[in-house]
Amino acid sequence: MFVADIKRVVEQVSRDKGIDREVLISALEEALKSAARKKFGSKIDIEVQYSDETGEIEVFQFKDDVEVVEDPTLEVNMEEGRELDAECEIGDSLGTKMDTSTFGRIAAQSAKQVIIQKMKDAEKDAVYANFIDRKGEIINGIVQRMDRGDIIVNLGHTEGVLPVREQVPREGYRRGDRIRAYIMDVLHESRGPQIILSRAHPEFLVLLFKTEVPEISEAIVSIMGAAREPGVRAKIAVSSNNSDIDPVGACVGMKGSRVQNVVQELRGEKIDIIPWHVDAAKYVCNALAPAEISRVIIDETNRAMEVIVPDEFLSIAIGKRGQNVRLASRLTGWHLDVQSETKYNETMRSGYESIVALPGVGVSLADALYEKGFFSTEEISIASIEDLMQVRDMTEETAQELIDAARQAILEAEAEAEAEAEAEAEAEAENQIEEDGADDAATVTGEVTAETGAEPDNPTENTTRAAEAGTGDDAATEAAPPADEDDVAAADEAPQ
């Protein structure tokens, strides 16, 4: 059970597995206790001590000194106690060193199992303690295998998992490929620490730029935000605390060398680097570049912006399948509604006309409401009397009348819209019934034709054919010359 160089073994295992020495020594002591109880029973009172000087583990059995022995495994009489310690007295606990070689094979096997289990648990705890502090970093690994779409990555002492949802679309890996990923989370589970990796997380993009751009590591340039559609496009906002350093130029690098390194790592993902601005409206305008912005209407309450762009820049501002405006919204944290100038002007004109259409509202009052931000009857209907009192020459009575009239106009518009929808639905239903009836008639005609083997009658076609036949007979009659009377007589006199 004892080995002369147990101390060296403990230190070597501690280095290789990353397990604390005290944990290994505790595992050995627990294993010897288990072996002793396996051999001598669970009631035995033993103590295990590791000597750091000699590198040995000693096992001691303790028994109480009593007058009458009732349990020999726990008690010893006075005579036997005096043999162990001449100065012992009743009630003292006497310890004797046990010969571990007498534990036997079964006890040794039990001790081995305890050591193995303790080492596994200690190794799991060491891995978790090592990676929990590295959460939020970039790590390199080697693809080990695929598991239901997830990529299992060898990280050295343990394995990491790159789930399908955290992979970049259209990226393919094979066993043995080197991979770079972001440590998104470290979970402490019963089967061991679970290290969740990601290549689709926005922070992965941020850390790649920190690696490539020294100004970011030196805190001269700061990345204020990042948004990604993995594998397709990304946007990052940067700022500088030094007016002499351009944050966008620092991230791009000489001839685009810095940003190209990041693009290559992300397998061709396009990256837009925009300057951050403390003004939210200007920040949004920068985020929607290269589109030109005509005006921005801000709704602080709902944290939303209505962005008006020239008609020729509408598709650029929105982007392919809404990609540009979607990334800009994620980057800035504002809900963005992009409209063309034509549509905006039409909306404003219809809103103005709806206000003028209210009873008792003239052009001057409509203009006054327009100046205070009431652009339609909907906005008037949800306004309070206090809000309308800010309009010049407005009284409480007039404000209440305006609110009531606006609400009534909205109700009438909704009722009219419902009526139109019902009429359209009825018209569609009637058209569908007529189409179904025509299909049924065509089906019946086809069945009759199939049974008789004759073509279906077509009055128009028959009439045409008859007309053609009649026209042919008349033509033949007109083409034949009239018979001469002498010829007729000669024919009659001919011999029979």
C-alpha positions, 0 to 999 in steps of 0.5 A: 500500500505504501510506496517510498516515492508517494510524495513524488507521485502526488506532485507529478499527478498534481502537475499533470492533472492540475489538481491541488496536492491537498485534494490528492492527499485527502483522496489517499487518506479517504481511500485508506479509511475505506480499505480499513473499514472494508477489512475490519468493519464500519465501526472501527475508529481509525485515523489516517495521517500523511507525513510530508517529510517521509512521504508516507501515509500512516493508519492508526486504530483508536480504542478506548481504555475501559474496565469491562470490554463490550466491543473489542473493536472499539475498547481495550481493558486496563491491562492491554492498555498499560502494555501500549501506554504505561501511564494510560487511565480509564477513559483514555483513547489509545492509538496503534499503528496498523499494518496496511499490508493486512488489508487484503486485495478486496480492500485495496481494490476499494481504495483504488476505486475511491482514489479514482473517483476522487481524482475524477471529481477533483479534475472536474473541479479543477477544469471548471475553476480554470475555465470559469475565469476565462469566460468571455475570452477567445480560445483555440482548439482542434475539432475532435468530432461531430455530435448531431450537428454540434462540434466537439472541440478539444481544448487540451484538458477538456472538451468544448461544445460549439452548438449548431445555433452558435455556428456561422452558416456555411462554415464547414469543419472536419476532424483535425481542423483548428478552430477559434471560438469565443467562450460564451458560458461555462456550466458546472454539471454532474457529468463534468464542466460544460464549456459552451463555445460560439463563433456567432456571438457579437463579442467574438467580433469585438475580441478579434478587433481587440487582437488586431488593433493595438489602439483598442488594447491601449484603451485609446479606441473603444468599441461602443457596440457591435451587431452581427448577422453571422456569415453575412454582415456586421456593424461595429461602432467605434470612438476615440478619446484622442482627437488625433486618432481616427477610430475608423482608420485605426480599425481599418489599418494600412490598406485595410490590413487589420480589418481584412484579418478579421474578415478572413477569420470570419470567412468573408463576413462583411464588416461596416465600421462606423463612428459612434456619436453621443447624439442618438440621431446622428448615431443612427444616421451613421449606422444607416450609411451609406444611405443619405438621411433627410430627417429623423423624428424621435420618439423618446418614450417608445425609444423609436425613430422614424427615418425619412430618406430620399426615394432613391436611397430607400433600398440602400437604407433598408438593405437586402431583406431589411438587413441594413436597417435591422443591424442598425437597429440592433447596434443603436438600440433604437427601433427604426422605421425607414420611409421614403420622402414620397410616402412620408409626404403622402402620410402627412398630407392625409393626416392634415386632411383628416384634421381639417375634415373634423367638424369645427376645424379650420385651416388656421386651427389645423396649422396650429395643431400641426405646429404642436405635433398633432399630425392626424386624428389618431394623435388627437384622439389619444391626446389629453386636454392638457396636451391640446391646451398648449395649442394657441387660442385653445379652450378646454371646451374646444379641446374636449370637442376635438378629442370626441370628434377625432374618436368618432371619426376613427370609429366611423373609419373603422366601421367603413373599413370593416364594411368594405372588408365584408363586401370584398369577402362576399364578392370573393365568395360569390366568385368562388361559387361561380367558379366551382359551378363552372368546374362542376359543369365541365366535369359532368360534360367530360364524364358524358363524353367519356361514356358515349365516345362522341365529341361534345356538341359545339353549336358554333362549330356545327353551324360553321361546318354546315355553312361551309358545306352549303357554300360548297354545293352552291359553288358547284351548281354555279360552276356547271354550264346550262344544258343545251336542248339539242344535246338533251334530244340527242341523249334521248334518241341514243340507242338504249 
